[in-house]
Amino acid sequence: MANIKSQIKRNRQNEAARQRNKAVRSELKTRVKLADAATGDEADELVRAAIKRIDQAASKGVLHKNTAARRKSQLMKKSAAGES
């Protein structure tokens, strides 16, 4: 355990950020999984919701912007393949 005041504070901040990021990543996985499994009319809506969450995660710094772009691309590719 750290005995320096600033490091104790950093540890608290890091833990709070970790919990926030964990919640965002968990929801992101859920949305993407639902979008992958969906078929028909609801598929477009679920894909749109998943892409929105991916963009939000990237803007908050939970995901790198290139990672977000890659995930969106893969999701759109799967969605397009499922439609045809």
C-alpha positions in Angstrom: 0.0 0.0 0.0 1.3 3.4 -0.9 2.1 5.8 1.9 2.5 8.9 -0.2 -0.6 11.1 -0.1 -0.7 11.8 -3.9 -0.3 8.2 -4.7 -3.2 7.2 -2.4 -5.4 9.7 -4.2 -4.2 8.4 -7.6 -5.1 4.9 -6.5 -8.6 6.1 -5.6 -9.0 7.9 -8.9 -7.7 4.9 -10.9 -10.2 2.6 -9.1 -13.1 4.9 -9.9 -12.1 5.1 -13.5 -11.7 1.4 -13.7 -15.2 0.8 -12.4 -16.7 3.3 -14.9 -14.8 1.8 -17.8 -15.8 -1.7 -16.8 -19.5 -0.7 -16.9 -19.1 0.9 -20.3 -17.3 -2.1 -21.7 -19.8 -4.5 -20.3 -22.7 -2.6 -21.9 -20.8 -2.4 -25.1 -20.4 -6.2 -25.2 -24.0 -6.7 -24.5 -25.2 -4.3 -27.3 -22.8 -5.8 -29.8 -23.9 -9.4 -28.9 -27.6 -8.4 -29.3 -26.9 -6.7 -32.6 -25.0 -9.8 -33.9 -27.9 -12.2 -32.9 -30.7 -10.0 -34.2 -32.5 -10.6 -37.5 -35.1 -8.7 -39.5 -36.3 -5.2 -38.7 -35.0 -5.0 -35.2 -31.5 -5.8 -36.4 -31.0 -2.3 -37.9 -32.1 -0.6 -34.7 -29.9 -2.8 -32.6 -26.9 -2.2 -34.9 -27.5 1.5 -34.7 -27.6 1.3 -30.9 -24.4 -0.7 -30.7 -22.6 1.7 -33.0 -23.8 4.6 -30.8 -22.3 2.9 -27.8 -19.0 2.2 -29.6 -18.8 5.9 -30.6 -19.5 7.0 -27.0 -16.9 4.6 -25.6 -14.3 6.0 -28.1 -15.1 9.6 -27.2 -14.7 8.9 -23.5 -11.4 7.2 -24.1 -12.5 3.7 -23.1 -11.8 2.5 -26.6 -9.1 3.7 -29.0 -10.6 5.4 -32.0 -9.1 2.9 -34.4 -10.5 0.0 -32.3 -13.9 1.7 -32.4 -13.7 2.1 -36.2 -12.7 -1.6 -36.6 -15.5 -2.8 -34.4 -18.1 -0.7 -36.2 -16.8 -2.0 -39.5 -17.0 -5.6 -38.4 -20.5 -5.0 -37.1 -21.7 -3.4 -40.3 -20.1 -6.2 -42.3 -21.9 -8.9 -40.3 -25.1 -6.9 -40.5 -24.9 -6.6 -44.3 -24.0 -10.2 -44.8 -27.1 -11.2 -42.7 -29.4 -9.1 -44.8 -28.6 -10.7 -48.1 
